Amino acid sequence: MEIGVPKETKDQEFRVGLSPSSVRALYENGHAIFVETQAGAGAGFTDDDYISAGAEIVSSPEAAWNRELVIKVKEPLHTEYKFLQKEQVLFTYLHLAADRKLTEYLIQSGVTAIAYETVEQPGINKLPLLTPMSIIAGRLSVQFGARFLERSSGGRGVLLGGVPGVKPGKVVILGGGVVGTEAARIAVGMGASVQILDLNVDRLSYLETLFGSRVELLYSNSAHIETTVKDADLLIGAVLVPGRRAPILVSRDLVKQMRPGSVIVDVAVDQGGCVETVHPTSHTNPIYIEEGVVHYGVPNMPGAVPWTSTQALNNSTLPYVMQLANFGVEALAKNPGLAKGVNVRDRRIVHPAIQEVFPDLTV
């Protein structure tokens, strides 16, 4: 099969769909891989690395896109919509619940669009292709939050770990899944005071085995959210409802009650965000101040560490890419978990969660 790997076009998105080692594995299985020139440069992979692995370097995005199977990292931007075509398989992160325009174009194009974030691991209800980037985003959320708490970055000048005689900063994490767990891991390591709120009591029990008394674990309800968020130095949104828009848990009125210079990092922004005042930003302009609070809303956070992120992502995606390369769309019948990743096919939305978000687009 012919496989295309375009260069990412999202702001400062330096990850790449296939690493040279993944290309080599596909090449050794008889597939032809076409990589847009400099596609891997930001992650530390040269064109020569790809050539040595068996790829052909192409000079234009069209030449990479015009293939049976296209592997990306992030969703196509509007400048790439023209490359979508019937009978093509697109495998990437999509997050369609927050992007009506892209959803419409995918339907019109006739492409089979498979989203990393909705591929499931059968029987255990896990999202294997979302997990590696969730781990990285969770860890980065505290790293970025600590930076923007610095006074020179607009924050209130709080050191999360504190010092002897001065209390540490307070980190409140909404959601105890992978993102929330990894955020807590870093925040605890920094010496911050940490609270995690989650609806799943079993998950809270599991988190207690991880963190013991180092983290305060609270059931997520409106009363607990209100009392904890008001006192947070760093608020991290880590809510995930697979395939759906994130619920708004923090209203504008509650943001107004936070201390000036506090920081919000909403990792759920690529699914619409769980804080009412958050909107998507970019690595170039990552923050803005609203209601006196610093907001960070970069939807492709792992793009900041592309060398690590690309390899972590490929470790998880390659088996699925190999199945698609070997069997085409027939791989969907062979692997029910991969089939769960299909969002759009045959000019219609097929994923139930996306159908609920856009009922008027559902036939």
ChimeraX attribute file (.defattr): number of C-alpha atoms within 10 A of each C-alpha:
attribute: neighborCount
match mode: 1-to-1
recipient: residues
	/A:1	18
	/A:2	15
	/A:3	25
	/A:4	29
	/A:5	30
	/A:6	28
	/A:7	25
	/A:8	24
	/A:9	15
	/A:10	16
	/A:11	14
	/A:12	16
	/A:13	22
	/A:14	24
	/A:15	30
	/A:16	31
	/A:17	27
	/A:18	29
	/A:19	25
	/A:20	22
	/A:21	18
	/A:22	21
	/A:23	27
	/A:24	21
	/A:25	15
	/A:26	24
	/A:27	16
	/A:28	12
	/A:29	13
	/A:30	13
	/A:31	19
	/A:32	19
	/A:33	28
	/A:34	26
	/A:35	31
	/A:36	24
	/A:37	21
	/A:38	21
	/A:39	27
	/A:40	28
	/A:41	16
	/A:42	20
	/A:43	22
	/A:44	16
	/A:45	16
	/A:46	16
	/A:47	20
	/A:48	15
	/A:49	17
	/A:50	26
	/A:51	17
	/A:52	14
	/A:53	20
	/A:54	21
	/A:55	25
	/A:56	19
	/A:57	20
	/A:58	20
	/A:59	13
	/A:60	13
	/A:61	19
	/A:62	15
	/A:63	17
	/A:64	26
	/A:65	27
	/A:66	18
	/A:67	23
	/A:68	18
	/A:69	25
	/A:70	24
	/A:71	23
	/A:72	23
	/A:73	27
	/A:74	23
	/A:75	20
	/A:76	21
	/A:77	13
	/A:78	11
	/A:79	8
	/A:80	13
	/A:81	13
	/A:82	13
	/A:83	17
	/A:84	23
	/A:85	19
	/A:86	16
	/A:87	16
	/A:88	21
	/A:89	25
	/A:90	27
	/A:91	25
	/A:92	22
	/A:93	21
	/A:94	26
	/A:95	25
	/A:96	26
	/A:97	22
	/A:98	20
	/A:99	15
	/A:100	15
	/A:101	11
	/A:102	19
	/A:103	22
	/A:104	17
	/A:105	16
	/A:106	27
	/A:107	22
	/A:108	15
	/A:109	19
	/A:110	19
	/A:111	22
	/A:112	26
	/A:113	26
	/A:114	23
	/A:115	27
	/A:116	29
	/A:117	20
	/A:118	26
	/A:119	25
	/A:120	21
	/A:121	16
	/A:122	13
	/A:123	7
	/A:124	7
	/A:125	10
	/A:126	14
	/A:127	18
	/A:128	18
	/A:129	25
	/A:130	21
	/A:131	19
	/A:132	21
	/A:133	23
	/A:134	22
	/A:135	20
	/A:136	22
	/A:137	28
	/A:138	27
	/A:139	22
	/A:140	22
	/A:141	30
	/A:142	24
	/A:143	15
	/A:144	16
	/A:145	25
	/A:146	24
	/A:147	19
	/A:148	27
	/A:149	24
	/A:150	18
	/A:151	12
	/A:152	10
	/A:153	14
	/A:154	20
	/A:155	23
	/A:156	19
	/A:157	18
	/A:158	21
	/A:159	20
	/A:160	26
	/A:161	19
	/A:162	16
	/A:163	10
	/A:164	7
	/A:165	6
	/A:166	9
	/A:167	15
	/A:168	19
	/A:169	24
	/A:170	24
	/A:171	30
	/A:172	28
	/A:173	29
	/A:174	28
	/A:175	23
	/A:176	27
	/A:177	22
	/A:178	22
	/A:179	30
	/A:180	27
	/A:181	22
	/A:182	21
	/A:183	30
	/A:184	30
	/A:185	18
	/A:186	17
	/A:187	26
	/A:188	18
	/A:189	10
	/A:190	18
	/A:191	18
	/A:192	22
	/A:193	22
	/A:194	23
	/A:195	21
	/A:196	26
	/A:197	24
	/A:198	21
	/A:199	14
	/A:200	14
	/A:201	14
	/A:202	10
	/A:203	14
	/A:204	21
	/A:205	12
	/A:206	13
	/A:207	19
	/A:208	15
	/A:209	9
	/A:210	13
	/A:211	15
	/A:212	12
	/A:213	9
	/A:214	15
	/A:215	20
	/A:216	16
	/A:217	22
	/A:218	18
	/A:219	16
	/A:220	18
	/A:221	12
	/A:222	10
	/A:223	9
	/A:224	12
	/A:225	19
	/A:226	17
	/A:227	11
	/A:228	20
	/A:229	25
	/A:230	17
	/A:231	17
	/A:232	22
	/A:233	29
	/A:234	31
	/A:235	27
	/A:236	30
	/A:237	27
	/A:238	30
	/A:239	28
	/A:240	21
	/A:241	11
	/A:242	17
	/A:243	24
	/A:244	19
	/A:245	24
	/A:246	22
	/A:247	16
	/A:248	15
	/A:249	19
	/A:250	20
	/A:251	13
	/A:252	15
	/A:253	11
	/A:254	17
	/A:255	22
	/A:256	15
	/A:257	15
	/A:258	22
	/A:259	17
	/A:260	18
	/A:261	25
	/A:262	27
	/A:263	31
	/A:264	30
	/A:265	28
	/A:266	27
	/A:267	28
	/A:268	25
	/A:269	25
	/A:270	22
	/A:271	23
	/A:272	25
	/A:273	28
	/A:274	24
	/A:275	25
	/A:276	16
	/A:277	19
	/A:278	24
	/A:279	18
	/A:280	18
	/A:281	18
	/A:282	17
	/A:283	18
	/A:284	9
	/A:285	11
	/A:286	16
	/A:287	23
	/A:288	15
	/A:289	17
	/A:290	15
	/A:291	17
	/A:292	18
	/A:293	24
	/A:294	25
	/A:295	27
	/A:296	28
	/A:297	26
	/A:298	25
	/A:299	23
	/A:300	23
	/A:301	25
	/A:302	25
	/A:303	27
	/A:304	19
	/A:305	17
	/A:306	22
	/A:307	20
	/A:308	16
	/A:309	23
	/A:310	24
	/A:311	21
	/A:312	17
	/A:313	24
	/A:314	21
	/A:315	16
	/A:316	16
	/A:317	22
	/A:318	19
	/A:319	12
	/A:320	20
	/A:321	22
	/A:322	17
	/A:323	17
	/A:324	20
	/A:325	22
	/A:326	16
	/A:327	13
	/A:328	16
	/A:329	17
	/A:330	12
	/A:331	18
	/A:332	18
	/A:333	11
	/A:334	12
	/A:335	15
	/A:336	14
	/A:337	21
	/A:338	23
	/A:339	20
	/A:340	21
	/A:341	25
	/A:342	22
	/A:343	28
	/A:344	24
	/A:345	20
	/A:346	16
	/A:347	18
	/A:348	20
	/A:349	25
	/A:350	18
	/A:351	19
	/A:352	15
	/A:353	19
	/A:354	24
	/A:355	20
	/A:356	15
	/A:357	17
	/A:358	16
	/A:359	12
	/A:360	8
	/A:361	15
	/A:362	16
	/A:363	9
